[in-house]
Amino acid sequence: VHFKQTKKAFKISTETKEQILKRVKEEGLPVAKVAEEHGISPNTIYSWLGKTIKAQPSWKEFSGLQKQNKELLALVGELTINLSQAKKRISYETGQ
């Protein structure tokens, strides 16, 4: 007679799940370490992460992206001005 040993399933609260994901995503802790600390499979955390990728970014992520976007736009503007000035200088120097 063979008996299958199964793990007891338990429900993880939404709050705990969010804390676990925060530790991995924002604090940069390894999935394996966080999973071990909470007694769950790393695959469970990877599954949650996969689902959150489809979700909208957090406010912190959104703010960071906005800042980065402004910096990149400023850089594009600066490079455009530099290019325009260089073209004018070359045109003047070559008499064209």
N, C-alpha and C positions, 0 to 999 in steps of 0.2 A: 504494500500500500504506500503510495506516494502522496505527500501533502505539499502543496505549494505554499511557501512562506511568502506572505505579502506584507508590505509595509503598511502601517496604519496611516490612512489619509487624514490630513488635518487641514483645516481652512486657515489661511493666513489673512489677517485683517488688512483692509485697504491701507490703513495707517502704517502698519509694519512694512507692507509691500513698498509704499512710497519712500519710507526711510531707507530700506535696502537699496532701492534704485538710486536714491540721492547719494548714498555712500559710494556707489559704483560710478555714477555719471559725474557728479560734481566734485567729490573728494578724490576720485581716481583710485579707489581701493580695488584690488584684484577680485574678480568675481568668485574665484575659488575660496578665498579667505572669508569673504562676507557670507558665502553659502555655508561654509563650515561653521561659522559662528552662530548661524541661525538654524543649523540642522536641516538644511534643504539641499537639493541637488543644484549644482551650478547650471544645469540645463534649464531648470525652472527660471532662474534669473535671466538667462539668455533669451528664453521665451518671452518674458516680460519686456526685456529690452527691445526685442523685435517688434512687439506691439506698440511700444512708446515711440519708436522711430516714425511710425505713421501718424502719430499724434502731433499736435502743434508744439512749437518750442516753448519752453518756460519763459517767464518774463525776463529772467536773468540772461538767458540765451538770446532773446529778442533784443534786449538793450545792447548786448555786446555786438550783435550783428548790425544794429543801427549805427553804433559808434564806428565800427569797421567800415561800413558803407560810406559814412561821411569822410573818413580819412582817405579812402580810395578815390572818392570824387575830388577831393582837394588835390590829391597827387595827380590825377588825370588832368585837372585844370592847370597845374603847375607845369606838367610836361608839355601840354598843348602850347602854352605861352613860350616855353623854352624852344620848342620846335619852330614856332612861328618866327621868333627872333633870329634863330639860326638860319632859317631860309632867307630872311631879309638881309642878314649880314653876308651870306654867300652871294646873293643876287647883287648886292652893292659892290662886293669885292670883285666879282667877275664882270661887272658892268652889264648885266642882263636885266 
